[in-house]
């Protein structure tokens, strides 16, 4: 288990230093939709790894007055320490 955590930590540290954009991924399918976001299954082009990307629609966030909700969610995710989250915030 420790080796898996160490490998994961090294990969995330390396990935966190690179500049990412939507162009870094190939979209595969939509796996969830909400009132102001979509979660899309995507493959990272350079590594082939699969991620679930949450894509926020800023206009809808503003229209629905959800800025604080989104900011709180982001802060919780940043503070969490899970093998299942890779944050590029």
N, C-alpha and C positions, 0 to 999 in steps of 0.2 A: 504493500500500500504506500509506504514512504517513497519508493522509487517512482510510483505513478504520480504522486503529488509533486515530487521534484521535477519530473519531466514536464508535467503540465505547467508548473510555475515558470520554468525556463521558456517554454513555448509562448506563454502569455506575455512574459516580459519582453521577449523578442518582438512579438506581434504588436505590443502596445507602442513601440517606438516607430512603427511605420505609419505613413500617411494613408488612410483608407478613404475610399469613396464608394458610391454605389457601383461604379465601374470596376471595382476590384472583385465583384461577385457575378456569378451567373445565376439568375433567378430560376428556381425550379417549379415552385407552386405556392399558392397562398394556403397557409395552414390555420389562419385565424383572422377575424376582422372585428374591429370595435368601432365605437362612434368617432374616434379620431386617429386610429392607427390600424395598420395591417401587420401581421406577422407572416413573413415569407421564408420558406425553406430555400437556402441559397448555397452554392458551392463557391468557395474562394478560388479564384482562377489560378493563383500561383502555387497553392498547396494541395488543392483538391479536397480540402476539409469542408464538411457540411456544417452550416450554422443556421440558426433561426434568427432572422433579422426583424427587429421591430421598427417599422417605418412610420414616423409620426407625420401627420398632416397639420402643419403649423397653422394654416388658415382656420381649420376646424377647431383646433385647440383654442385659438383666440375667440372664435365665434361662440364657443360653449363655455368660455371663461374657465378653462381647465389648466391654466399655466401653473398654478400652485400644486395641483394634483400631480402633474407630470414631473415637476421639479422634485417633489417628495418621493415619487417612485424612483427617479434616477438616483437620488441620494441614498435610498435604502439599498438599491442594487450595488452601488459603489462600495458601501460599507460591508455588504455580505461577502463571505469568503467561501465560495462554493466551486467545486470542480465543474459544475454545469453552467457556469457563467463566464464569459469572456467579454469584458467591457471595453468598448472603444468610445469613450465619451469625450 
